[in-house]
Amino acid sequence: MRTLVQLHTSLGWWVATATGLVGLWGVALAIMRRPPGRSFNRAVGAVIVSMTGQVLLGLVALNLAGTRLAGSQHVFYGVLVLFTFAFAYIYRETLRRRPALYVGLLLLFVMGLGIRGISTFGGSF
């Protein structure tokens, strides 16, 4: 159990950073008016899976720990990441209009949620 919590803790910054970098890549593609290629789409898929896995890992660690050390704000931002991805899936047709820009901005927003979640660890409302 302790290993699970340590894994969740150590991967948090890596996943948030990777999400932000891919988000910046998407915005840069939009500014340069270049279409997103296969490598960008794979990177988007990788960070979405990574961020979703990170949230699920945190929820499993929270349930196994039996305590509420993380705090309600930390859990809130983690769950908000999942809701953001769910709404992005619902509006996927809109995102396809300008995929690099919209997906890039989406990932920057999710990165912000991740950083906010990390910074509020242990805090409650």
Disulfide bonds with the S-S distance in Angstrom:
none
